[in-house]
Amino acid sequence: MPKYIFVTGGVVSSLGKGIATSSIGLLIKRHGFNVKPLKLDPYLNVDPGTMNPFQHGEVFVTDDGAETDLDLGHYERFLNQNLSRKNNATAGQIYESLIQKERRGDFLGKTVQVVPHLTDEIKLRIKELVEDEDDIIIVEIGGTVGDIESLPFLEAIRQMRLELGEQNTFFIHVTLVPYIKSIGELKTKPTQHSVMKLREIGIQPDLIICRSERKIGDEIREKISLFTNVPKERVVEMRDLPTIYKAPLILHREKVDHNILKKLGLPPNHGIDLSDWKAFVDRLLHLTDRVKIGIVGKYVDVKDSYKSISEAFIHASVSNDVKVELKYIDSEDLEGTDKIDEFFKDVDGILVPGGFGSRGIEGKIKAIQFARENKIPFFGICLGMQLASIEFARHVLGLKGANSTEFDPKTPHPIITILPDKKGVTKMGGTLRKGAYPAILKPGTMTYDIYGRVREISERHRHRYEFNPAYRLIFERNGMVVSGESPDGVLVEIIELKDHPFFIGVQFHPEFKSRPMRPHPIFHHFVKAAKNRRFSR
Ligand code: GLN
């Protein structure tokens, strides 16, 4: 039977609970234990696939095609471990399965209630994750203590402590200790109240992580300890950091890992080795040379909507020994202007990320044309690859009105379209192609070299439309190389341009597979190309 760590958050959202969870997972793993993370999201959507990424943040996709919360991206990157749909559950999924059981008559005439039926369903979902080899399951509860919708989740984990015992469960609460400038003081009251709220539900935290912009001195720790009934050595400070990758090192210095293992009765590894992680952070914080990458997207609010892309650039920064600065360019701003070079004059590479819907499309196509004609390193991801194909069709092949049927259903040249399935029927509305698919690389191409000359790769997808094979030949005859395709040769997965220092478009999302010490090869080489351009300028 594994032991459980539960992570809750208090006071406000966005305190970095996901980073704390990932960091603790990493530390426990480095002590030699098998760790499995689980994110429980209290919202009623069945998955975040239908949620606006500009409000909720990026939709992270796993190998098995689950659309998950972006925290799973952090878990994968910190734990260096592939996850699946089992590692994220939403209230929507849990209610759905409960109601299905009710409809099937499983409850034999009973009244179906939040306690015990919904809470049982939550516990079931947690336990379903467990396999024989697991030592520790680390469960992060989304939202903030005090939210109405988190209540059943907190009740479920309270019951788990009762069932499994003190020595098998550990509760961590992440709170905010704000600094009030006018009086120059840190305030503990929000933390006190948040823990009060938890204790009202019956949960006594074992450890508190205090997020703060200032140092939390002894006096503050004592005060929090006194009011929350948590021993002082388990009131931990986590200040704002220059990089999230430093968090595991800070939590280790604060002995969070030792405290957890001690309470759970597990032997710590006194020789725990974090040197590779430390070296990565050191290199990251001491980069001197810079390159600038322009990301041309749709920006309501950039925040977390391209999280995995910005993380992949951090990994590629370290591997290239150059600091990548991201310049977010709103594609709609490019549409009305004839001074497009103004937007890109300080930029060494242009990336067009994935996206849905027609807003800003023409601006992105303009950016791609600019990159192609001026030989600026270009990287197109998913929608970015589709638009690079459209741009090529319009301006190199002279196919007027070329488009994707997503944006112009009546286009005379549907370069990107929904492909008929094997029976020759176009799927109604088209379902998304999601998750890992293999692609076969073409020897002799830049892509083939970038991937280390392997024939077959696997990458994660999330899109509905595809490159239309009817146009493939004329693309190839005119300088666009299909450097990756599906094993049956039907789907175009990667394109690259001859006679260009770096111009690659991929139908998948490579950013999901980039890891701190294992940057994604295309990101690595894209940054390298940008760096070459910067130095030759
Ligand atoms: N909207 C495009 C499609 O559905 C691209 C999706 C994406 O970039 N993830 O195919």
Boltz pocket constraint, residues with backbone or C-beta under 6 A from the ligand:
constraints:
  - pocket:
      binder: B
      contacts: [[A, 353], [A, 354], [A, 355], [A, 356], [A, 357], [A, 381], [A, 382], [A, 383], [A, 384], [A, 406], [A, 462], [A, 463], [A, 464], [A, 465], [A, 466]]
      max_distance: 6.0
